[in-house]
């Protein structure tokens, strides 16, 4: 059974930092790209960053100066380091695993940035 479990969401003040984790199991980790998305109720899900186990990373333009994605292939884990958080970063953050045939989603973790 494929499972993606996000963790690390919390409530922080503007300017704070969080590290989100995505634990992946039930699939061949190195055969998938792992994406982070975020969503607020009034908007569509927004792509944030991608980690490819072969060593490729990509971060969205809107957050690339503040967010970093990394992974540990041996542990099948992907991390999203978020610094200098802004109120606009408030969202549910999801990780997903995809290849040419399949896409799987986690349940999400809430990040709230407020004074």
ABEGO torsion letter per residue (X at the ends): XBBBBBBGBBBBBBGBBBBBBBBBBGBBAAABBBBBBBBBAABBBBBABBBBAAGBBBBBAAAAAABBBBBBAAAGBBBBBBBGBBAAABBBBBBBBBBAABBBBBAEBBBBBBX
